[in-house]
């Protein structure tokens, strides 16, 4: 995995627009299981919507740009992603076949009008997130209030094209844990108890598979863990201490608590 990071300020952005910003990107269990209570922590809503009917206009000066090469099941593709801002900010996406430079696919992702490029830290991550052998893309969309939004573009083997994962932008600051093949989201700000959520990609479908709830006591933190088992929520750990939880699969370490 290679992460392309960029930082922009309004003054520097004005100077750099004509030259663009270019970047290369290469290629639990417990013996006692009980049913989960009905109150499962919810995820935040979002107004970010994918759009596939916007024609790319590469002539616009991009706020940022990423390009590189990937291999699908049938083609070697060159991708070119450009974040532009005319009347509204848009991620314009183009894939071309390396063999003859013909267009393989174009699509766009419209961002909210309050999109702030200076809040982006990770740029684009290129990694196979649904374990089909073909690289996918994770876009950092920046901060919206106290939430950090991202969009996920994955290859659909049936359609043989890339599509945006539905509802992915509703997750708060999702981080992909390659060792476990899943995403872990950060707690919703001000929510009590503190909760981390795990998701995985089933092809192009986002599935909620785990919750870690943390309750702070006077002396230490107590952990309750929920998982999906046969499409039902079950409690796999109930108010246990830190040593009884595999924190790494939640992207955590003991030092954080």
QUIMO-V78080 format. One record per run of one state. SS is the DSSP state (H for helix, E for strand, L for the rest). FROM is the first residue (numbers start at 1). LEN is the number of residues. Records with the same first field share a line. If there is no record, write none. Layout:
# QUIMO-V78080
SS = FROM-LEN, FROM-LEN
This chain:
# QUIMO-V78080
L = 1-1, 5-5, 17-7, 25-9, 36-13, 52-10, 72-4, 86-3, 98-5, 111-6, 120-4, 128-8, 145-2, 157-4, 165-3, 171-4, 178-4, 186-8, 203-2, 217-4, 230-2, 241-1, 245-2, 251-3, 257-1
E = 2-3, 24-1, 34-2, 49-3, 62-10, 76-10, 89-9, 103-8, 124-4, 136-9, 147-10, 161-4, 175-3, 182-4, 194-9, 205-12, 221-9, 232-9
H = 10-7, 117-3, 168-3, 242-3, 247-4, 254-3
